[in-house]
């Protein structure tokens, strides 16, 4: 082989080696990047699962299926002083009484609640200790309260 042929073979050899080294370096980088993405995807998946759990927990705290009844300002329904609520306000349309378990869970005086199919009300009264998971809508007359009856309804505590 002459010098020219040796030069060509040597050049081709170096080109081949350089290409292989570059290919290996590129694949190694791609592998590192791929592993980085996989780690981030795994972390994001775990974050998503945690957020889903938190949303479910919040939903159970702020949205509930409860028994909804009605009351009016009578001594039979409210005790010896029917013209004052547990929050020291006068009973009026647009207020509700909540059971003490709801009150203890943050459904407190002054907060607004949405009662599906009936509207938005303000919490201003408490129900007797014997009731749980329950809400009482105030009506001005006993007849209206009786007509309302007893219902299972979805209610939501609204943000202040």
TACORRA-V496966 format. One record per backbone hydrogen bond with DSSP energy under -0.5 kcal/mol. NH is the residue of the N-H (numbers start at 0). CO is the residue of the C=O. If there is no record, write none. Layout:
NH,CO + NH,CO
This chain:
5,1 + 6,2 + 7,3 + 8,4 + 9,5 + 10,6 + 11,7 + 12,8 + 13,9 + 14,10 + 15,11 + 16,12 + 17,13 + 18,14 + 19,15 + 20,16 + 21,17 + 22,18 + 23,19 + 24,20 + 25,21 + 26,22 + 27,23 + 28,24 + 29,25 + 30,26 + 31,27 + 32,28 + 33,29 + 34,30 + 35,31 + 36,32 + 37,33 + 38,34 + 39,35 + 40,36 + 41,37 + 42,38 + 43,39 + 44,40 + 45,41 + 46,42 + 47,43 + 48,44 + 49,45 + 50,46 + 51,47 + 52,48 + 53,49 + 54,50 + 55,51 + 56,52 + 57,53 + 58,54 + 59,55 + 60,56 + 61,57 + 62,58 + 63,154 + 65,63 + 65,152 + 66,132 + 67,65 + 67,150 + 68,66 + 68,134 + 70,136 + 73,71 + 77,73 + 78,74 + 83,80 + 84,88 + 86,123 + 87,84 + 93,137 + 94,91 + 95,121 + 96,135 + 97,124 + 98,133 + 102,98 + 103,99 + 104,100 + 105,102 + 106,101 + 107,105 + 109,122 + 110,107 + 112,120 + 113,155 + 114,112 + 114,118 + 115,113 + 115,153 + 117,114 + 118,114 + 120,112 + 121,93 + 122,110 + 123,95 + 123,121 + 124,95 + 126,97 + 130,127 + 134,66 + 135,96 + 136,68 + 137,94 + 138,70 + 144,140 + 145,141 + 146,142 + 147,143 + 148,144 + 150,67 + 152,65 + 152,150 + 154,63 + 155,113 + 156,61 + 157,111 + 157,155
